[in-house]
């Protein structure tokens, strides 16, 4: 049980303390939700990736 608790704590700390990814920089902050929602549909490389994971 102690090992499971330690692994869970390590995972929770990793997720909460990790810095945000900055893969696509330079976007305006206005319609952030709409841009994020439509982003995967706009790139030719994004469509095969979505199909590969089963959308």
mmCIF entry with sequence, helices, sheets and N, C-alpha, C, O atoms, coordinates in Angstrom:
data_MODEL
# 
_entry.id   MODEL 
# 
_entity.id                         1 
_entity.type                       polymer 
_entity.pdbx_number_of_molecules   1 
# 
_entity_poly.entity_id                      1 
_entity_poly.type                           'polypeptide(L)' 
_entity_poly.nstd_linkage                   no 
_entity_poly.nstd_monomer                   no 
_entity_poly.pdbx_seq_one_letter_code       
;(UNK)(UNK)(UNK)(UNK)(UNK)(UNK)(UNK)(UNK)(UNK)(UNK)(UNK)(UNK)(UNK)(UNK)(UNK)(UNK)
(UNK)(UNK)(UNK)(UNK)(UNK)(UNK)(UNK)(UNK)(UNK)(UNK)(UNK)(UNK)(UNK)(UNK)(UNK)(UNK)
(UNK)(UNK)(UNK)(UNK)(UNK)(UNK)(UNK)(UNK)(UNK)(UNK)(UNK)(UNK)(UNK)(UNK)(UNK)(UNK)
(UNK)(UNK)(UNK)(UNK)(UNK)(UNK)(UNK)
;
_entity_poly.pdbx_seq_one_letter_code_can   XXXXXXXXXXXXXXXXXXXXXXXXXXXXXXXXXXXXXXXXXXXXXXXXXXXXXXX 
_entity_poly.pdbx_strand_id                 A 
# 
loop_
_entity_poly_seq.entity_id 
_entity_poly_seq.num 
_entity_poly_seq.mon_id 
_entity_poly_seq.hetero 
1 1  UNK n 
1 2  UNK n 
1 3  UNK n 
1 4  UNK n 
1 5  UNK n 
1 6  UNK n 
1 7  UNK n 
1 8  UNK n 
1 9  UNK n 
1 10 UNK n 
1 11 UNK n 
1 12 UNK n 
1 13 UNK n 
1 14 UNK n 
1 15 UNK n 
1 16 UNK n 
1 17 UNK n 
1 18 UNK n 
1 19 UNK n 
1 20 UNK n 
1 21 UNK n 
1 22 UNK n 
1 23 UNK n 
1 24 UNK n 
1 25 UNK n 
1 26 UNK n 
1 27 UNK n 
1 28 UNK n 
1 29 UNK n 
1 30 UNK n 
1 31 UNK n 
1 32 UNK n 
1 33 UNK n 
1 34 UNK n 
1 35 UNK n 
1 36 UNK n 
1 37 UNK n 
1 38 UNK n 
1 39 UNK n 
1 40 UNK n 
1 41 UNK n 
1 42 UNK n 
1 43 UNK n 
1 44 UNK n 
1 45 UNK n 
1 46 UNK n 
1 47 UNK n 
1 48 UNK n 
1 49 UNK n 
1 50 UNK n 
1 51 UNK n 
1 52 UNK n 
1 53 UNK n 
1 54 UNK n 
1 55 UNK n 
# 
_struct_asym.id          A 
_struct_asym.entity_id   1 
# 
loop_
_struct_conf.conf_type_id 
_struct_conf.id 
_struct_conf.pdbx_PDB_helix_id 
_struct_conf.beg_label_comp_id 
_struct_conf.beg_label_asym_id 
_struct_conf.beg_label_seq_id 
_struct_conf.pdbx_beg_PDB_ins_code 
_struct_conf.end_label_comp_id 
_struct_conf.end_label_asym_id 
_struct_conf.end_label_seq_id 
_struct_conf.pdbx_end_PDB_ins_code 
_struct_conf.beg_auth_comp_id 
_struct_conf.beg_auth_asym_id 
_struct_conf.beg_auth_seq_id 
_struct_conf.end_auth_comp_id 
_struct_conf.end_auth_asym_id 
_struct_conf.end_auth_seq_id 
_struct_conf.pdbx_PDB_helix_class 
_struct_conf.details 
_struct_conf.pdbx_PDB_helix_length 
HELX_P HELX_P1 AA1 UNK A 2  ? UNK A 17 ? UNK A 2  UNK A 17 1 ? 16 
HELX_P HELX_P2 AA2 UNK A 32 ? UNK A 39 ? UNK A 32 UNK A 39 1 ? 8  
HELX_P HELX_P3 AA3 UNK A 44 ? UNK A 53 ? UNK A 44 UNK A 53 1 ? 10 
# 
_struct_conf_type.id          HELX_P 
_struct_conf_type.criteria    ? 
_struct_conf_type.reference   ? 
# 
loop_
_atom_site.group_PDB 
_atom_site.id 
_atom_site.type_symbol 
_atom_site.label_atom_id 
_atom_site.label_alt_id 
_atom_site.label_comp_id 
_atom_site.label_asym_id 
_atom_site.label_entity_id 
_atom_site.label_seq_id 
_atom_site.pdbx_PDB_ins_code 
_atom_site.Cartn_x 
_atom_site.Cartn_y 
_atom_site.Cartn_z 
_atom_site.occupancy 
_atom_site.B_iso_or_equiv 
_atom_site.pdbx_formal_charge 
_atom_site.auth_seq_id 
_atom_site.auth_comp_id 
_atom_site.auth_asym_id 
_atom_site.auth_atom_id 
_atom_site.pdbx_PDB_model_num 
ATOM 1   N N  . UNK A 1 1  ? 0.833   -1.197 0.000   1.00 0.00 ? 1  UNK A N  1 
ATOM 2   C CA . UNK A 1 1  ? 0.000   0.000  0.000   1.00 0.00 ? 1  UNK A CA 1 
ATOM 3   C C  . UNK A 1 1  ? 0.875   1.257  0.000   1.00 0.00 ? 1  UNK A C  1 
ATOM 4   O O  . UNK A 1 1  ? 0.536   2.251  -0.642  1.00 0.00 ? 1  UNK A O  1 
ATOM 5   N N  . UNK A 1 2  ? 1.982   1.210  0.710   1.00 0.00 ? 2  UNK A N  1 
ATOM 6   C CA . UNK A 1 2  ? 2.871   2.356  0.795   1.00 0.00 ? 2  UNK A CA 1 
ATOM 7   C C  . UNK A 1 2  ? 3.479   2.684  -0.571  1.00 0.00 ? 2  UNK A C  1 
ATOM 8   O O  . UNK A 1 2  ? 3.637   3.854  -0.920  1.00 0.00 ? 2  UNK A O  1 
ATOM 9   N N  . UNK A 1 3  ? 3.818   1.648  -1.340  1.00 0.00 ? 3  UNK A N  1 
ATOM 10  C CA . UNK A 1 3  ? 4.395   1.841  -2.665  1.00 0.00 ? 3  UNK A CA 1 
ATOM 11  C C  . UNK A 1 3  ? 3.370   2.479  -3.606  1.00 0.00 ? 3  UNK A C  1 
ATOM 12  O O  . UNK A 1 3  ? 3.719   3.352  -4.400  1.00 0.00 ? 3  UNK A O  1 
ATOM 13  N N  . UNK A 1 4  ? 2.130   2.054  -3.523  1.00 0.00 ? 4  UNK A N  1 
ATOM 14  C CA . UNK A 1 4  ? 1.061   2.610  -4.340  1.00 0.00 ? 4  UNK A CA 1 
ATOM 15  C C  . UNK A 1 4  ? 0.817   4.074  -3.995  1.00 0.00 ? 4  UNK A C  1 
ATOM 16  O O  . UNK A 1 4  ? 0.603   4.893  -4.888  1.00 0.00 ? 4  UNK A O  1 
ATOM 17  N N  . UNK A 1 5  ? 0.846   4.405  -2.730  1.00 0.00 ? 5  UNK A N  1 
ATOM 18  C CA . UNK A 1 5  ? 0.672   5.784  -2.286  1.00 0.00 ? 5  UNK A CA 1 
ATOM 19  C C  . UNK A 1 5  ? 1.816   6.667  -2.783  1.00 0.00 ? 5  UNK A C  1 
ATOM 20  O O  . UNK A 1 5  ? 1.591   7.795  -3.221  1.00 0.00 ? 5  UNK A O  1 
ATOM 21  N N  . UNK A 1 6  ? 3.036   6.150  -2.713  1.00 0.00 ? 6  UNK A N  1 
ATOM 22  C CA . UNK A 1 6  ? 4.195   6.903  -3.193  1.00 0.00 ? 6  UNK A CA 1 
ATOM 23  C C  . UNK A 1 6  ? 4.115   7.138  -4.696  1.00 0.00 ? 6  UNK A C  1 
ATOM 24  O O  . UNK A 1 6  ? 4.423   8.234  -5.166  1.00 0.00 ? 6  UNK A O  1 
ATOM 25  N N  . UNK A 1 7  ? 3.710   6.139  -5.447  1.00 0.00 ? 7  UNK A N  1 
ATOM 26  C CA . UNK A 1 7  ? 3.582   6.282  -6.893  1.00 0.00 ? 7  UNK A CA 1 
ATOM 27  C C  . UNK A 1 7  ? 2.485   7.280  -7.239  1.00 0.00 ? 7  UNK A C  1 
ATOM 28  O O  . UNK A 1 7  ? 2.646   8.085  -8.155  1.00 0.00 ? 7  UNK A O  1 
ATOM 29  N N  . UNK A 1 8  ? 1.394   7.235  -6.528  1.00 0.00 ? 8  UNK A N  1 
ATOM 30  C CA . UNK A 1 8  ? 0.311   8.182  -6.759  1.00 0.00 ? 8  UNK A CA 1 
ATOM 31  C C  . UNK A 1 8  ? 0.718   9.607  -6.433  1.00 0.00 ? 8  UNK A C  1 
ATOM 32  O O  . UNK A 1 8  ? 0.382   10.534 -7.170  1.00 0.00 ? 8  UNK A O  1 
ATOM 33  N N  . UNK A 1 9  ? 1.425   9.786  -5.356  1.00 0.00 ? 9  UNK A N  1 
ATOM 34  C CA . UNK A 1 9  ? 1.903   11.108 -4.971  1.00 0.00 ? 9  UNK A CA 1 
ATOM 35  C C  . UNK A 1 9  ? 2.906   11.636 -5.990  1.00 0.00 ? 9  UNK A C  1 
ATOM 36  O O  . UNK A 1 9  ? 2.859   12.810 -6.356  1.00 0.00 ? 9  UNK A O  1 
ATOM 37  N N  . UNK A 1 10 ? 3.810   10.781 -6.449  1.00 0.00 ? 10 UNK A N  1 
ATOM 38  C CA . UNK A 1 10 ? 4.792   11.190 -7.452  1.00 0.00 ? 10 UNK A CA 1 
ATOM 39  C C  . UNK A 1 10 ? 4.095   11.582 -8.753  1.00 0.00 ? 10 UNK A C  1 
ATOM 40  O O  . UNK A 1 10 ? 4.477   12.562 -9.392  1.00 0.00 ? 10 UNK A O  1 
ATOM 41  N N  . UNK A 1 11 ? 3.087   10.826 -9.142  1.00 0.00 ? 11 UNK A N  1 
ATOM 42  C CA . UNK A 1 11 ? 2.339   11.151 -10.355 1.00 0.00 ? 11 UNK A CA 1 
ATOM 43  C C  . UNK A 1 11 ? 1.575   12.459 -10.219 1.00 0.00 ? 11 UNK A C  1 
ATOM 44  O O  . UNK A 1 11 ? 1.540   13.264 -11.150 1.00 0.00 ? 11 UNK A O  1 
ATOM 45  N N  . UNK A 1 12 ? 0.974   12.668 -9.080  1.00 0.00 ? 12 UNK A N  1 
ATOM 46  C CA . UNK A 1 12 ? 0.218   13.900 -8.860  1.00 0.00 ? 12 UNK A CA 1 
ATOM 47  C C  . UNK A 1 12 ? 1.140   15.116 -8.853  1.00 0.00 ? 12 UNK A C  1 
ATOM 48  O O  . UNK A 1 12 ? 0.789   16.157 -9.407  1.00 0.00 ? 12 UNK A O  1 
ATOM 49  N N  . UNK A 1 13 ? 2.292   14.999 -8.244  1.00 0.00 ? 13 UNK A N  1 
ATOM 50  C CA . UNK A 1 13 ? 3.248   16.105 -8.234  1.00 0.00 ? 13 UNK A CA 1 
ATOM 51  C C  . UNK A 1 13 ? 3.782   16.392 -9.635  1.00 0.00 ? 13 UNK A C  1 
ATOM 52  O O  . UNK A 1 13 ? 3.953   17.551 -10.013 1.00 0.00 ? 13 UNK A O  1 
ATOM 53  N N  . UNK A 1 14 ? 4.041   15.348 -10.394 1.00 0.00 ? 14 UNK A N  1 
ATOM 54  C CA . UNK A 1 14 ? 4.535   15.524 -11.755 1.00 0.00 ? 14 UNK A CA 1 
ATOM 55  C C  . UNK A 1 14 ? 3.521   16.273 -12.606 1.00 0.00 ? 14 UNK A C  1 
ATOM 56  O O  . UNK A 1 14 ? 3.884   17.170 -13.368 1.00 0.00 ? 14 UNK A O  1 
ATOM 57  N N  . UNK A 1 15 ? 2.266   15.911 -12.479 1.00 0.00 ? 15 UNK A N  1 
ATOM 58  C CA . UNK A 1 15 ? 1.219   16.553 -13.282 1.00 0.00 ? 15 UNK A CA 1 
ATOM 59  C C  . UNK A 1 15 ? 0.989   17.996 -12.853 1.00 0.00 ? 15 UNK A C  1 
ATOM 60  O O  . UNK A 1 15 ? 0.806   18.869 -13.701 1.00 0.00 ? 15 UNK A O  1 
ATOM 61  N N  . UNK A 1 16 ? 0.996   18.253 -11.573 1.00 0.00 ? 16 UNK A N  1 
ATOM 62  C CA . UNK A 1 16 ? 0.677   19.598 -11.099 1.00 0.00 ? 16 UNK A CA 1 
ATOM 63  C C  . UNK A 1 16 ? 1.845   20.566 -11.180 1.00 0.00 ? 16 UNK A C  1 
ATOM 64  O O  . UNK A 1 16 ? 1.627   21.772 -11.287 1.00 0.00 ? 16 UNK A O  1 
ATOM 65  N N  . UNK A 1 17 ? 3.076   20.076 -11.133 1.00 0.00 ? 17 UNK A N  1 
ATOM 66  C CA . UNK A 1 17 ? 4.228   20.961 -11.141 1.00 0.00 ? 17 UNK A CA 1 
ATOM 67  C C  . UNK A 1 17 ? 4.872   21.128 -12.513 1.00 0.00 ? 17 UNK A C  1 
ATOM 68  O O  . UNK A 1 17 ? 5.790   21.932 -12.673 1.00 0.00 ? 17 UNK A O  1 
ATOM 69  N N  . UNK A 1 18 ? 4.403   20.383 -13.491 1.00 0.00 ? 18 UNK A N  1 
ATOM 70  C CA . UNK A 1 18 ? 4.979   20.477 -14.838 1.00 0.00 ? 18 UNK A CA 1 
ATOM 71  C C  . UNK A 1 18 ? 4.590   21.815 -15.477 1.00 0.00 ? 18 UNK A C  1 
ATOM 72  O O  . UNK A 1 18 ? 3.442   22.246 -15.365 1.00 0.00 ? 18 UNK A O  1 
ATOM 73  N N  . UNK A 1 19 ? 5.537   22.463 -16.140 1.00 0.00 ? 19 UNK A N  1 
ATOM 74  C CA . UNK A 1 19 ? 5.208   23.728 -16.812 1.00 0.00 ? 19 UNK A CA 1 
ATOM 75  C C  . UNK A 1 19 ? 4.341   23.460 -18.044 1.00 0.00 ? 19 UNK A C  1 
ATOM 76  O O  . UNK A 1 19 ? 4.430   22.386 -18.639 1.00 0.00 ? 19 UNK A O  1 
ATOM 77  N N  . UNK A 1 20 ? 3.509   24.423 -18.429 1.00 0.00 ? 20 UNK A N  1 
ATOM 78  C CA . UNK A 1 20 ? 2.667   24.217 -19.606 1.00 0.00 ? 20 UNK A CA 1 
ATOM 79  C C  . UNK A 1 20 ? 3.517   24.144 -20.880 1.00 0.00 ? 20 UNK A C  1 
ATOM 80  O O  . UNK A 1 20 ? 4.559   24.791 -20.979 1.00 0.00 ? 20 UNK A O  1 
ATOM 81  N N  . UNK A 1 21 ? 3.066   23.362 -21.832 1.00 0.00 ? 21 UNK A N  1 
ATOM 82  C CA . UNK A 1 21 ? 3.775   23.238 -23.103 1.00 0.00 ? 21 UNK A CA 1 
ATOM 83  C C  . UNK A 1 21 ? 3.519   24.472 -23.954 1.00 0.00 ? 21 UNK A C  1 
ATOM 84  O O  . UNK A 1 21 ? 2.420   25.027 -23.942 1.00 0.00 ? 21 UNK A O  1 
ATOM 85  N N  . UNK A 1 22 ? 4.515   24.890 -24.676 1.00 0.00 ? 22 UNK A N  1 
ATOM 86  C CA . UNK A 1 22 ? 4.389   26.055 -25.541 1.00 0.00 ? 22 UNK A CA 1 
ATOM 87  C C  . UNK A 1 22 ? 4.689   25.653 -26.978 1.00 0.00 ? 22 UNK A C  1 
ATOM 88  O O  . UNK A 1 22 ? 5.574   26.223 -27.617 1.00 0.00 ? 22 UNK A O  1 
ATOM 89  N N  . UNK A 1 23 ? 3.953   24.675 -27.483 1.00 0.00 ? 23 UNK A N  1 
ATOM 90  C CA . UNK A 1 23 ? 4.202   24.169 -28.821 1.00 0.00 ? 23 UNK A CA 1 
ATOM 91  C C  . UNK A 1 23 ? 3.773   25.161 -29.887 1.00 0.00 ? 23 UNK A C  1 
ATOM 92  O O  . UNK A 1 23 ? 4.449   25.304 -30.905 1.00 0.00 ? 23 UNK A O  1 
ATOM 93  N N  . UNK A 1 24 ? 2.687   25.832 -29.675 1.00 0.00 ? 24 UNK A N  1 
ATOM 94  C CA . UNK A 1 24 ? 2.175   26.799 -30.646 1.00 0.00 ? 24 UNK A CA 1 
ATOM 95  C C  . UNK A 1 24 ? 2.145   28.169 -29.988 1.00 0.00 ? 24 UNK A C  1 
ATOM 96  O O  . UNK A 1 24 ? 1.186   28.508 -29.295 1.00 0.00 ? 24 UNK A O  1 
ATOM 97  N N  . UNK A 1 25 ? 3.173   28.942 -30.200 1.00 0.00 ? 25 UNK A N  1 
ATOM 98  C CA . UNK A 1 25 ? 3.243   30.254 -29.570 1.00 0.00 ? 25 UNK A CA 1 
ATOM 99  C C  . UNK A 1 25 ? 2.796   31.338 -30.542 1.00 0.00 ? 25 UNK A C  1 
ATOM 100 O O  . UNK A 1 25 ? 2.734   31.109 -31.750 1.00 0.00 ? 25 UNK A O  1 
ATOM 101 N N  . UNK A 1 26 ? 2.488   32.501 -30.020 1.00 0.00 ? 26 UNK A N  1 
ATOM 102 C CA . UNK A 1 26 ? 2.150   33.643 -30.850 1.00 0.00 ? 26 UNK A CA 1 
ATOM 103 C C  . UNK A 1 26 ? 0.682   33.783 -31.185 1.00 0.00 ? 26 UNK A C  1 
ATOM 104 O O  . UNK A 1 26 ? 0.322   34.637 -31.995 1.00 0.00 ? 26 UNK A O  1 
ATOM 105 N N  . UNK A 1 27 ? -0.176  32.975 -30.591 1.00 0.00 ? 27 UNK A N  1 
ATOM 106 C CA . UNK A 1 27 ? -1.607  33.103 -30.856 1.00 0.00 ? 27 UNK A CA 1 
ATOM 107 C C  . UNK A 1 27 ? -2.203  34.179 -29.957 1.00 0.00 ? 27 UNK A C  1 
ATOM 108 O O  . UNK A 1 27 ? -1.778  34.364 -28.816 1.00 0.00 ? 27 UNK A O  1 
ATOM 109 N N  . UNK A 1 28 ? -3.183  34.873 -30.485 1.00 0.00 ? 28 UNK A N  1 
ATOM 110 C CA . UNK A 1 28 ? -3.865  35.898 -29.695 1.00 0.00 ? 28 UNK A CA 1 
ATOM 111 C C  . UNK A 1 28 ? -4.702  35.225 -28.617 1.00 0.00 ? 28 UNK A C  1 
ATOM 112 O O  . UNK A 1 28 ? -5.154  34.094 -28.798 1.00 0.00 ? 28 UNK A O  1 
ATOM 113 N N  . UNK A 1 29 ? -4.909  35.902 -27.514 1.00 0.00 ? 29 UNK A N  1 
ATOM 114 C CA . UNK A 1 29 ? -5.651  35.329 -26.406 1.00 0.00 ? 29 UNK A CA 1 
ATOM 115 C C  . UNK A 1 29 ? -7.153  35.508 -26.500 1.00 0.00 ? 29 UNK A C  1 
ATOM 116 O O  . UNK A 1 29 ? -7.878  35.053 -25.615 1.00 0.00 ? 29 UNK A O  1 
ATOM 117 N N  . UNK A 1 30 ? -7.648  36.170 -27.566 1.00 0.00 ? 30 UNK A N  1 
ATOM 118 C CA . UNK A 1 30 ? -9.080  36.455 -27.663 1.00 0.00 ? 30 UNK A CA 1 
ATOM 119 C C  . UNK A 1 30 ? -9.905  35.171 -27.638 1.00 0.00 ? 30 UNK A C  1 
ATOM 120 O O  . UNK A 1 30 ? -10.328 34.760 -26.557 1.00 0.00 ? 30 UNK A O  1 
ATOM 121 N N  . UNK A 1 31 ? -10.140 34.556 -28.703 1.00 0.00 ? 31 UNK A N  1 
ATOM 122 C CA . UNK A 1 31 ? -11.033 33.402 -28.779 1.00 0.00 ? 31 UNK A CA 1 
ATOM 123 C C  . UNK A 1 31 ? -10.254 32.118 -28.523 1.00 0.00 ? 31 UNK A C  1 
ATOM 124 O O  . UNK A 1 31 ? -10.202 31.241 -29.384 1.00 0.00 ? 31 UNK A O  1 
ATOM 125 N N  . UNK A 1 32 ? -9.658  32.006 -27.363 1.00 0.00 ? 32 UNK A N  1 
ATOM 126 C CA . UNK A 1 32 ? -8.782  30.875 -27.057 1.00 0.00 ? 32 UNK A CA 1 
ATOM 127 C C  . UNK A 1 32 ? -9.520  29.541 -27.140 1.00 0.00 ? 32 UNK A C  1 
ATOM 128 O O  . UNK A 1 32 ? -8.978  28.573 -27.671 1.00 0.00 ? 32 UNK A O  1 
ATOM 129 N N  . UNK A 1 33 ? -10.746 29.475 -26.626 1.00 0.00 ? 33 UNK A N  1 
ATOM 130 C CA . UNK A 1 33 ? -11.468 28.206 -26.667 1.00 0.00 ? 33 UNK A CA 1 
ATOM 131 C C  . UNK A 1 33 ? -11.779 27.812 -28.096 1.00 0.00 ? 33 UNK A C  1 
ATOM 132 O O  . UNK A 1 33 ? -11.578 26.659 -28.479 1.00 0.00 ? 33 UNK A O  1 
ATOM 133 N N  . UNK A 1 34 ? -12.264 28.749 -28.885 1.00 0.00 ? 34 UNK A N  1 
ATOM 134 C CA . UNK A 1 34 ? -12.615 28.442 -30.277 1.00 0.00 ? 34 UNK A CA 1 
ATOM 135 C C  . UNK A 1 34 ? -11.374 28.057 -31.073 1.00 0.00 ? 34 UNK A C  1 
ATOM 136 O O  . UNK A 1 34 ? -11.414 27.110 -31.858 1.00 0.00 ? 34 UNK A O  1 
ATOM 137 N N  . UNK A 1 35 ? -10.280 28.774 -30.882 1.00 0.00 ? 35 UNK A N  1 
ATOM 138 C CA . UNK A 1 35 ? -9.043  28.436 -31.578 1.00 0.00 ? 35 UNK A CA 1 
ATOM 139 C C  . UNK A 1 35 ? -8.557  27.044 -31.176 1.00 0.00 ? 35 UNK A C  1 
ATOM 140 O O  . UNK A 1 35 ? -8.122  26.263 -32.023 1.00 0.00 ? 35 UNK A O  1 
ATOM 141 N N  . UNK A 1 36 ? -8.632  26.748 -29.914 1.00 0.00 ? 36 UNK A N  1 
ATOM 142 C CA . UNK A 1 36 ? -8.201  25.425 -29.448 1.00 0.00 ? 36 UNK A CA 1 
ATOM 143 C C  . UNK A 1 36 ? -9.093  24.318 -29.951 1.00 0.00 ? 36 UNK A C  1 
ATOM 144 O O  . UNK A 1 36 ? -8.618  23.219 -30.237 1.00 0.00 ? 36 UNK A O  1 
ATOM 145 N N  . UNK A 1 37 ? -10.381 24.590 -30.064 1.00 0.00 ? 37 UNK A N  1 
ATOM 146 C CA . UNK A 1 37 ? -11.323 23.581 -30.541 1.00 0.00 ? 37 UNK A CA 1 
ATOM 147 C C  . UNK A 1 37 ? -11.142 23.317 -32.026 1.00 0.00 ? 37 UNK A C  1 
ATOM 148 O O  . UNK A 1 37 ? -11.224 22.170 -32.465 1.00 0.00 ? 37 UNK A O  1 
ATOM 149 N N  . UNK A 1 38 ? -10.896 24.360 -32.803 1.00 0.00 ? 38 UNK A N  1 
ATOM 150 C CA . UNK A 1 38 ? -10.778 24.214 -34.250 1.00 0.00 ? 38 UNK A CA 1 
ATOM 151 C C  . UNK A 1 38 ? -9.364  23.869 -34.718 1.00 0.00 ? 38 UNK A C  1 
ATOM 152 O O  . UNK A 1 38 ? -9.186  23.458 -35.865 1.00 0.00 ? 38 UNK A O  1 
ATOM 153 N N  . UNK A 1 39 ? -8.372  24.026 -33.869 1.00 0.00 ? 39 UNK A N  1 
ATOM 154 C CA . UNK A 1 39 ? -6.984  23.815 -34.266 1.00 0.00 ? 39 UNK A CA 1 
ATOM 155 C C  . UNK A 1 39 ? -6.718  22.439 -34.880 1.00 0.00 ? 39 UNK A C  1 
ATOM 156 O O  . UNK A 1 39 ? -6.063  22.376 -35.920 1.00 0.00 ? 39 UNK A O  1 
ATOM 157 N N  . UNK A 1 40 ? -7.187  21.342 -34.297 1.00 0.00 ? 40 UNK A N  1 
ATOM 158 C CA . UNK A 1 40 ? -6.888  20.031 -34.884 1.00 0.00 ? 40 UNK A CA 1 
ATOM 159 C C  . UNK A 1 40 ? -7.498  19.834 -36.267 1.00 0.00 ? 40 UNK A C  1 
ATOM 160 O O  . UNK A 1 40 ? -7.041  18.972 -37.018 1.00 0.00 ? 40 UNK A O  1 
ATOM 161 N N  . UNK A 1 41 ? -8.499  20.598 -36.613 1.00 0.00 ? 41 UNK A N  1 
ATOM 162 C CA . UNK A 1 41 ? -9.147  20.427 -37.915 1.00 0.00 ? 41 UNK A CA 1 
ATOM 163 C C  . UNK A 1 41 ? -8.437  21.194 -39.020 1.00 0.00 ? 41 UNK A C  1 
ATOM 164 O O  . UNK A 1 41 ? -8.729  20.980 -40.197 1.00 0.00 ? 41 UNK A O  1 
ATOM 165 N N  . UNK A 1 42 ? -7.513  22.082 -38.671 1.00 0.00 ? 42 UNK A N  1 
ATOM 166 C CA . UNK A 1 42 ? -6.909  22.956 -39.654 1.00 0.00 ? 42 UNK A CA 1 
ATOM 167 C C  . UNK A 1 42 ? -5.589  22.493 -40.239 1.00 0.00 ? 42 UNK A C  1 
ATOM 168 O O  . UNK A 1 42 ? -5.104  23.107 -41.189 1.00 0.00 ? 42 UNK A O  1 
ATOM 169 N N  . UNK A 1 43 ? -5.005  21.467 -39.727 1.00 0.00 ? 43 UNK A N  1 
ATOM 170 C CA . UNK A 1 43 ? -3.700  21.057 -40.227 1.00 0.00 ? 43 UNK A CA 1 
ATOM 171 C C  . UNK A 1 43 ? -3.752  19.699 -40.886 1.00 0.00 ? 43 UNK A C  1 
ATOM 172 O O  . UNK A 1 43 ? -4.413  18.784 -40.394 1.00 0.00 ? 43 UNK A O  1 
ATOM 173 N N  . UNK A 1 44 ? -3.053  19.569 -42.001 1.00 0.00 ? 44 UNK A N  1 
ATOM 174 C CA . UNK A 1 44 ? -3.036  18.290 -42.703 1.00 0.00 ? 44 UNK A CA 1 
ATOM 175 C C  . UNK A 1 44 ? -2.368  17.212 -41.860 1.00 0.00 ? 44 UNK A C  1 
ATOM 176 O O  . UNK A 1 44 ? -2.683  16.031 -42.007 1.00 0.00 ? 44 UNK A O  1 
ATOM 177 N N  . UNK A 1 45 ? -1.458  17.596 -40.985 1.00 0.00 ? 45 UNK A N  1 
ATOM 178 C CA . UNK A 1 45 ? -0.812  16.608 -40.119 1.00 0.00 ? 45 UNK A CA 1 
ATOM 179 C C  . UNK A 1 45 ? -1.657  16.250 -38.905 1.00 0.00 ? 45 UNK A C  1 
ATOM 180 O O  . UNK A 1 45 ? -1.433  15.212 -38.282 1.00 0.00 ? 45 UNK A O  1 
ATOM 181 N N  . UNK A 1 46 ? -2.617  17.085 -38.565 1.00 0.00 ? 46 UNK A N  1 
ATOM 182 C CA . UNK A 1 46 ? -3.457  16.817 -37.394 1.00 0.00 ? 46 UNK A CA 1 
ATOM 183 C C  . UNK A 1 46 ? -4.562  15.804 -37.697 1.00 0.00 ? 46 UNK A C  1 
ATOM 184 O O  . UNK A 1 46 ? -4.916  15.001 -36.834 1.00 0.00 ? 46 UNK A O  1 
ATOM 185 N N  . UNK A 1 47 ? -5.096  15.833 -38.889 1.00 0.00 ? 47 UNK A N  1 
ATOM 186 C CA . UNK A 1 47 ? -6.202  14.921 -39.231 1.00 0.00 ? 47 UNK A CA 1 
ATOM 187 C C  . UNK A 1 47 ? -5.803  13.448 -39.147 1.00 0.00 ? 47 UNK A C  1 
ATOM 188 O O  . UNK A 1 47 ? -6.534  12.671 -38.533 1.00 0.00 ? 47 UNK A O  1 
ATOM 189 N N  . UNK A 1 48 ? -4.680  13.025 -39.734 1.00 0.00 ? 48 UNK A N  1 
ATOM 190 C CA . UNK A 1 48 ? -4.308  11.614 -39.589 1.00 0.00 ? 48 UNK A CA 1 
ATOM 191 C C  . UNK A 1 48 ? -4.038  11.221 -38.129 1.00 0.00 ? 48 UNK A C  1 
ATOM 192 O O  . UNK A 1 48 ? -4.298  10.088 -37.724 1.00 0.00 ? 48 UNK A O  1 
ATOM 193 N N  . UNK A 1 49 ? -3.520  12.164 -37.358 1.00 0.00 ? 49 UNK A N  1 
ATOM 194 C CA . UNK A 1 49 ? -3.258  11.861 -35.944 1.00 0.00 ? 49 UNK A CA 1 
ATOM 195 C C  . UNK A 1 49 ? -4.573  11.615 -35.202 1.00 0.00 ? 49 UNK A C  1 
ATOM 196 O O  . UNK A 1 49 ? -4.662  10.698 -34.385 1.00 0.00 ? 49 UNK A O  1 
ATOM 197 N N  . UNK A 1 50 ? -5.596  12.433 -35.485 1.00 0.00 ? 50 UNK A N  1 
ATOM 198 C CA . UNK A 1 50 ? -6.898  12.251 -34.824 1.00 0.00 ? 50 UNK A CA 1 
ATOM 199 C C  . UNK A 1 50 ? -7.533  10.929 -35.253 1.00 0.00 ? 50 UNK A C  1 
ATOM 200 O O  . UNK A 1 50 ? -8.130  10.233 -34.432 1.00 0.00 ? 50 UNK A O  1 
ATOM 201 N N  . UNK A 1 51 ? -7.408  10.582 -36.528 1.00 0.00 ? 51 UNK A N  1 
ATOM 202 C CA . UNK A 1 51 ? -7.957  9.309  -37.005 1.00 0.00 ? 51 UNK A CA 1 
ATOM 203 C C  . UNK A 1 51 ? -7.205  8.151  -36.358 1.00 0.00 ? 51 UNK A C  1 
ATOM 204 O O  . UNK A 1 51 ? -7.810  7.142  -35.994 1.00 0.00 ? 51 UNK A O  1 
ATOM 205 N N  . UNK A 1 52 ? -5.894  8.292  -36.214 1.00 0.00 ? 52 UNK A N  1 
ATOM 206 C CA . UNK A 1 52 ? -5.088  7.219  -35.638 1.00 0.00 ? 52 UNK A CA 1 
ATOM 207 C C  . UNK A 1 52 ? -5.472  6.914  -34.193 1.00 0.00 ? 52 UNK A C  1 
ATOM 208 O O  . UNK A 1 52 ? -5.427  5.759  -33.769 1.00 0.00 ? 52 UNK A O  1 
ATOM 209 N N  . UNK A 1 53 ? -5.849  7.939  -33.439 1.00 0.00 ? 53 UNK A N  1 
ATOM 210 C CA . UNK A 1 53 ? -6.236  7.690  -32.041 1.00 0.00 ? 53 UNK A CA 1 
ATOM 211 C C  . UNK A 1 53 ? -7.725  7.463  -31.884 1.00 0.00 ? 53 UNK A C  1 
ATOM 212 O O  . UNK A 1 53 ? -8.205  7.240  -30.772 1.00 0.00 ? 53 UNK A O  1 
ATOM 213 N N  . UNK A 1 54 ? -8.463  7.517  -32.985 1.00 0.00 ? 54 UNK A N  1 
ATOM 214 C CA . UNK A 1 54 ? -9.885  7.212  -32.935 1.00 0.00 ? 54 UNK A CA 1 
ATOM 215 C C  . UNK A 1 54 ? -10.760 8.386  -32.578 1.00 0.00 ? 54 UNK A C  1 
ATOM 216 O O  . UNK A 1 54 ? -11.874 8.197  -32.089 1.00 0.00 ? 54 UNK A O  1 
ATOM 217 N N  . UNK A 1 55 ? -10.289 9.588  -32.807 1.00 0.00 ? 55 UNK A N  1 
ATOM 218 C CA . UNK A 1 55 ? -11.014 10.825 -32.529 1.00 0.00 ? 55 UNK A CA 1 
ATOM 219 C C  . UNK A 1 55 ? -11.671 10.686 -31.192 1.00 0.00 ? 55 UNK A C  1 
ATOM 220 O O  . UNK A 1 55 ? -12.346 11.609 -30.737 1.00 0.00 ? 55 UNK A O  1 
# 
